[in-house]
């Protein structure tokens, strides 16, 4: 998910001009891309370009539509983030769960005395052998959900049924950095805008 598509294009162009990427390799990649586009066009018509400038814009659009439970008018600043990670313990470690906190910290929005945000990481992973949240995550949610101003679910929307209480839940789908940073932008846009909903 390049955040700067134009920068990626400049880097590829520079690598081609410097010889770091051979001309034959560039021509072959372009041929494969054109062939894939031609197959797609035959299958269902022209490929729509979409209104998004980058992957970050797509993530922001998903998060803007993501409040799946409750209402939220604003969050008092700063934010305290409580992480409940149901993805730990398997044979393949998950990606980092601290991009949200780091992004909020970079905006000066991490601290105590303000909003309490519970981040629930719960991707589908085969090693879990289950579809829902594990017992430790459920136990932690039992303690934390009632005190949360906002719960962010980095998982499938069906898991909202396993989150106790009625606190607002924001759906972020996946733990990848792209989504965590989109959530940080969403939260920072709602800081100090009134009382909690």
C-alpha positions as CSV (number, residue, x, y, z in Angstrom):
1,X,0.0,0.0,0.0
2,X,2.2,2.8,-1.1
3,X,1.2,6.1,0.5
4,X,2.9,8.1,-2.2
5,X,2.1,6.5,-5.6
6,X,3.9,9.3,-7.5
7,X,7.0,8.8,-5.3
8,X,6.9,5.0,-6.2
9,X,6.7,5.9,-9.9
10,X,9.6,8.3,-9.6
11,X,11.7,5.7,-7.8
12,X,11.0,3.0,-10.4
13,X,11.8,5.5,-13.2
14,X,15.0,6.5,-11.5
15,X,16.0,2.8,-11.0
16,X,15.4,2.2,-14.7
17,X,17.4,5.2,-15.7
18,X,20.3,4.3,-13.4
19,X,20.3,0.7,-14.6
20,X,19.4,-0.8,-11.2
21,X,16.4,-2.3,-12.9
22,X,17.1,-3.5,-16.5
23,X,15.1,-2.3,-19.4
24,X,14.0,-5.9,-20.3
25,X,12.5,-6.3,-16.8
26,X,10.5,-3.1,-17.1
27,X,9.2,-4.0,-20.5
28,X,8.2,-7.5,-19.2
29,X,6.4,-6.0,-16.1
30,X,4.5,-3.5,-18.4
31,X,3.5,-6.3,-20.7
32,X,2.1,-8.4,-17.8
33,X,0.2,-5.4,-16.5
34,X,-1.3,-4.7,-19.9
35,X,-2.3,-8.3,-20.3
36,X,-4.0,-8.4,-16.9
37,X,-5.9,-5.2,-17.8
38,X,-7.0,-6.7,-21.1
39,X,-8.3,-9.8,-19.4
40,X,-10.2,-7.7,-16.9
41,X,-11.7,-5.5,-19.6
42,X,-12.9,-8.6,-21.6
43,X,-14.4,-10.2,-18.5
44,X,-16.6,-7.3,-17.4
45,X,-15.9,-4.1,-19.3
46,X,-13.6,-1.2,-18.5
47,X,-11.8,-1.1,-15.2
48,X,-13.1,1.9,-13.1
49,X,-10.4,4.1,-11.8
50,X,-12.3,5.0,-8.6
51,X,-12.2,8.2,-6.7
52,X,-9.3,7.4,-4.4
53,X,-5.8,9.0,-4.6
54,X,-4.0,6.4,-2.5
55,X,-4.5,3.3,-0.3
56,X,-4.6,5.7,2.7
57,X,-7.7,7.4,1.1
58,X,-9.4,4.0,0.8
59,X,-8.6,3.2,4.4
60,X,-10.0,6.6,5.5
61,X,-13.2,6.0,3.5
62,X,-13.6,2.6,5.2
63,X,-13.1,4.0,8.7
64,X,-15.4,7.0,8.0
65,X,-18.2,4.4,7.5
66,X,-17.0,2.2,10.4
67,X,-19.0,3.2,13.5
68,X,-21.1,0.1,13.7
69,X,-22.4,0.5,17.2
70,X,-23.4,3.5,19.2
71,X,-22.9,7.2,18.6
72,X,-19.9,9.4,19.2
73,X,-19.9,13.2,19.1
74,X,-16.4,13.7,20.4
75,X,-13.5,12.4,22.5
76,X,-11.8,14.3,25.3
77,X,-8.1,14.7,24.8
78,X,-5.6,13.1,25.4
79,X,-6.3,9.4,24.7
80,X,-5.3,6.4,26.7
81,X,-5.2,3.3,24.5
82,X,-5.7,-0.2,26.0
83,X,-4.7,-3.0,23.7
84,X,-6.4,-6.4,23.8
85,X,-4.6,-8.7,21.3
86,X,-6.4,-11.9,20.5
87,X,-3.9,-12.7,17.7
88,X,-0.9,-13.5,19.9
89,X,0.4,-17.0,20.6
90,X,0.3,-18.8,17.2
91,X,3.2,-20.0,15.1
92,X,3.3,-16.9,13.0
93,X,3.6,-13.6,14.9
94,X,1.1,-10.9,13.8
95,X,2.1,-7.5,12.6
96,X,2.7,-4.8,15.2
97,X,-0.3,-3.6,17.2
98,X,1.4,-0.3,18.2
99,X,0.9,1.8,15.0
100,X,-2.3,3.3,16.4
101,X,-0.6,4.4,19.6
102,X,2.5,5.7,17.8
103,X,0.4,7.7,15.3
104,X,-1.7,9.3,18.1
105,X,1.5,9.9,20.1
106,X,3.0,11.6,17.1
107,X,0.1,14.0,17.2
108,X,0.5,14.6,20.9
109,X,-2.7,12.9,21.8
110,X,-1.6,10.1,24.1
111,X,-1.9,10.6,27.9
112,X,-4.3,10.1,30.8
113,X,-7.4,11.9,31.9
114,X,-9.1,12.0,28.6
115,X,-10.7,9.4,26.3
116,X,-10.2,5.7,27.0
117,X,-9.9,3.7,23.8
118,X,-9.9,-0.1,23.7
119,X,-8.2,-1.5,20.6
120,X,-9.3,-5.1,20.0
121,X,-7.1,-7.1,17.6
122,X,-8.8,-10.2,16.4
123,X,-8.0,-11.4,12.9
124,X,-9.1,-14.8,11.6
125,X,-6.2,-17.1,12.0
126,X,-6.3,-20.8,11.3
127,X,-4.2,-21.7,14.3
128,X,-6.8,-20.4,16.7
129,X,-9.2,-23.2,15.8
130,X,-12.2,-21.0,16.5
131,X,-14.2,-18.2,14.8
132,X,-14.8,-16.0,17.8
133,X,-12.7,-14.3,20.5
134,X,-10.7,-16.4,22.9
135,X,-11.4,-16.7,26.6
136,X,-8.6,-14.3,27.7
137,X,-9.8,-11.6,25.2
138,X,-13.4,-12.0,26.4
139,X,-12.4,-11.8,30.0
140,X,-10.4,-8.6,29.4
141,X,-13.3,-7.1,27.4
142,X,-15.6,-7.9,30.3
143,X,-13.4,-5.6,32.5
144,X,-12.5,-2.9,29.9
145,X,-15.6,-2.4,27.7
146,X,-17.8,-0.6,30.2
147,X,-15.0,2.0,30.9
148,X,-14.3,2.6,27.2
149,X,-15.2,5.8,25.4
150,X,-14.6,4.0,22.2
151,X,-13.8,0.4,21.2
152,X,-11.9,-0.2,18.0
153,X,-12.4,-3.6,16.4
154,X,-9.5,-4.7,14.2
155,X,-11.4,-7.8,13.0
156,X,-14.6,-9.0,11.4
157,X,-17.8,-7.1,12.1
158,X,-19.5,-10.3,13.4
159,X,-17.3,-10.1,16.5
160,X,-19.1,-7.0,17.7
161,X,-21.7,-9.4,19.1
162,X,-19.0,-10.6,21.5
163,X,-18.2,-7.1,22.8
164,X,-20.2,-6.6,26.0
165,X,-22.1,-3.4,26.8
166,X,-23.3,-0.6,24.6
167,X,-20.1,1.5,24.1
168,X,-19.4,2.8,20.6
169,X,-17.6,0.4,18.3
170,X,-15.5,1.5,15.3
171,X,-14.8,-1.2,12.7
172,X,-11.3,-1.2,11.4
173,X,-11.3,-4.7,9.8
174,X,-7.6,-5.5,10.0
175,X,-4.5,-4.8,12.1
176,X,-2.2,-3.7,9.3
177,X,-0.4,-0.4,9.7
178,X,-2.6,1.2,7.0
179,X,-5.8,0.7,9.0
180,X,-4.2,1.6,12.4
181,X,-3.0,4.9,11.0
182,X,-6.5,5.6,9.4
183,X,-8.0,5.0,12.8
184,X,-5.5,7.4,14.4
185,X,-6.6,10.1,11.8
186,X,-10.3,9.4,12.6
187,X,-9.8,9.7,16.3
188,X,-7.6,12.8,16.1
189,X,-10.4,14.4,14.0
190,X,-12.8,13.8,16.9
191,X,-10.7,14.9,19.8
192,X,-11.9,17.8,21.9
193,X,-15.2,18.2,20.0
194,X,-17.6,17.8,22.8
195,X,-18.8,15.2,25.2
196,X,-18.7,11.5,24.6
197,X,-21.8,10.0,22.9
